[in-house]
Amino acid sequence: MKVLNIVGARPNFMKIAPIHRAFMKYRDISSKIVHTGQHYDTRMSGIFFSQLEMPEPDYFLGIGAGSHAQQTAGIMLEFEKVIYKEKPDLVLVAGDVNSTLACALVAVKEHIPVAHVEAGLRSGDRRMPEEINRIMTDSVSDHLFVTENAALVNLKKENVDESKIHFSGNVMIDSLLYYFPEIRKLNIPESIGVAPNAYVLMTMHRPANVDGTEGLKQILEIVKELALHKNVVFPVHPRTMQHMEIAGLKKEFENIAGLKMLQPQGYLEFLNLTLHAALVLTDSGGIQEETTFLQIPCMTLRETTERPVTVESGTNYLLSRPDRKDVVKLAEAIFAGNAKKGIIPALWDGKAAERIVSVLREKYINSYVCGN
């Protein structure tokens, strides 16, 4: 059985690493990695390969930056060449980035089965490119591996054949647990001059929050208010920094007393910062899951979330169009010890990759051997 595992952007690496590791336990599986280059610099890509102990990709497509259409089309053109050369038995994609959809489309048009890891998630907001990627990838995939019950409900509503759907758990948590001893050894807060459990960790990169001047001004005011209570640690995504500069707000952010703006952090470093934060403020998807698992309060500045279990059962608060006073009021309650107590969702146990590989082996190896 030959599998091509697709990575392209930062969120993919943590999902593919444990699956590739699980595949490699079997001599009858050839597991290869295709890196599309959607995220291509060291901070956003290279450090993840080294920290997650992933081998050099078998193929690097080198797509780089561009519009959604440019990226998707470029990946499709280059990945098609890999498909023709490798003739895989399966293409495995994860998440909801442009690389996910592009490679799924190429594979299905060449009649190659597609497995989608983290399937069925829906925000209900089709203005988000990621939502379109999720819906379309699920619609063409042969195997849908889901992380939470809401995804099962979504796929049922969309009349997906139940035989395609597998409740596997969350591979993001596989990576977190596998590297947790290394994460705990670090002391990133001390290295940047903040005390553990005495700072707010923040990430912002969604277009609604950072692409326009108004959104950035609102983030600026929120940071100013929070920094009056605790230090704010802000690893800045490259596109967020770019839009700060375009809007002429970079200096205003830099001049906030108590705000520490950092370069994007590696996987281990960021999770160490998460582990010791009093609160996480984000618009990321995966961080909502990691904070729920680590039992760290999280406030998500978005209209919707495709990961409702983190709000319903976890430690996440969804703040739609919040006034800065709402954010600060909730933050003060959390700082005072009144954060909600979350529980860890079902099958977030570090064994999701093993369950995924077991399903695929049964389908493509065991059933073939038995049938012949």
Rosetta blueprint (number, residue, H / E / L):
1 M L
2 K E
3 V E
4 L E
5 N E
6 I E
7 V E
8 G L
9 A L
10 R H
11 P H
12 N H
13 F H
14 M H
15 K H
16 I H
17 A H
18 P H
19 I H
20 H H
21 R H
22 A H
23 F H
24 M L
25 K L
26 Y L
27 R L
28 D L
29 I L
30 S E
31 S E
32 K E
33 I E
34 V E
35 H E
36 T L
37 G L
38 Q L
39 H L
40 Y L
41 D L
42 T H
43 R H
44 M H
45 S H
46 G H
47 I H
48 F H
49 F H
50 S H
51 Q H
52 L L
53 E L
54 M L
55 P L
56 E L
57 P L
58 D L
59 Y E
60 F E
61 L L
62 G L
63 I L
64 G L
65 A L
66 G L
67 S L
68 H H
69 A H
70 Q H
71 Q H
72 T H
73 A H
74 G H
75 I H
76 M H
77 L H
78 E H
79 F H
80 E H
81 K H
82 V H
83 I H
84 Y H
85 K H
86 E H
87 K L
88 P L
89 D L
90 L E
91 V E
92 L E
93 V E
94 A E
95 G L
96 D L
97 V L
98 N H
99 S H
100 T H
101 L H
102 A H
103 C H
104 A H
105 L H
106 V H
107 A H
108 V H
109 K H
110 E L
111 H L
112 I L
113 P L
114 V E
115 A E
116 H E
117 V E
118 E L
119 A L
120 G L
121 L L
122 R L
123 S L
124 G L
125 D L
126 R L
127 R L
128 M L
129 P H
130 E H
131 E H
132 I H
133 N H
134 R H
135 I H
136 M H
137 T H
138 D H
139 S H
140 V H
141 S L
142 D L
143 H E
144 L E
145 F E
146 V E
147 T L
148 E L
149 N H
150 A H
151 A H
152 L H
153 V H
154 N H
155 L H
156 K H
157 K H
158 E L
159 N L
160 V L
161 D L
162 E H
163 S H
164 K H
165 I E
166 H E
167 F E
168 S L
169 G L
170 N L
171 V H
172 M H
173 I H
174 D H
175 S H
176 L H
177 L H
178 Y H
179 Y L
180 F H
181 P H
182 E H
183 I H
184 R H
185 K H
186 L L
187 N L
188 I H
189 P H
190 E H
191 S H
192 I L
193 G L
194 V L
195 A L
196 P L
197 N L
198 A L
199 Y E
200 V E
201 L E
202 M E
203 T L
204 M L
205 H L
206 R L
207 P H
208 A H
209 N H
210 V H
211 D L
212 G L
213 T H
214 E H
215 G H
216 L H
217 K H
218 Q H
219 I H
220 L H
221 E H
222 I H
223 V H
224 K H
225 E H
226 L H
227 A L
228 L L
229 H L
230 K L
231 N E
232 V E
233 V E
234 F E
235 P E
236 V L
237 H L
238 P H
239 R H
240 T H
241 M H
242 Q H
243 H H
244 M H
245 E H
246 I H
247 A H
248 G L
249 L L
250 K H
251 K H
252 E H
253 F H
254 E H
255 N L
256 I L
257 A L
258 G L
259 L E
260 K E
261 M E
262 L E
263 Q L
264 P L
265 Q L
266 G L
267 Y H
268 L H
269 E H
270 F H
271 L H
272 N H
273 L H
274 T H
275 L H
276 H L
277 A L
278 A L
279 L E
280 V E
281 L E
282 T E
283 D L
284 S L
285 G L
286 G H
287 I H
288 Q H
289 E H
290 E H
291 T H
292 T H
293 F H
294 L H
295 Q L
296 I L
297 P L
298 C E
299 M E
300 T E
301 L L
302 R L
303 E L
304 T L
305 T L
306 E L
307 R L
308 P L
309 V H
310 T H
311 V H
312 E H
313 S L
314 G L
315 T L
316 N E
317 Y E
318 L E
319 L L
320 S L
321 R L
322 P L
323 D L
324 R H
325 K H
326 D H
327 V H
328 V H
329 K H
330 L H
331 A H
332 E H
333 A H
334 I H
335 F H
336 A L
337 G L
338 N L
339 A L
340 K L
341 K L
342 G L
343 I L
344 I L
345 P L
346 A L
347 L L
348 W L
349 D L
350 G L
351 K L
352 A H
353 A H
354 E H
355 R H
356 I H
357 V H
358 S H
359 V H
360 L H
361 R H
362 E H
363 K H
364 Y H
365 I H
366 N H
367 S H
368 Y H
369 V H
370 C H
371 G H
372 N L
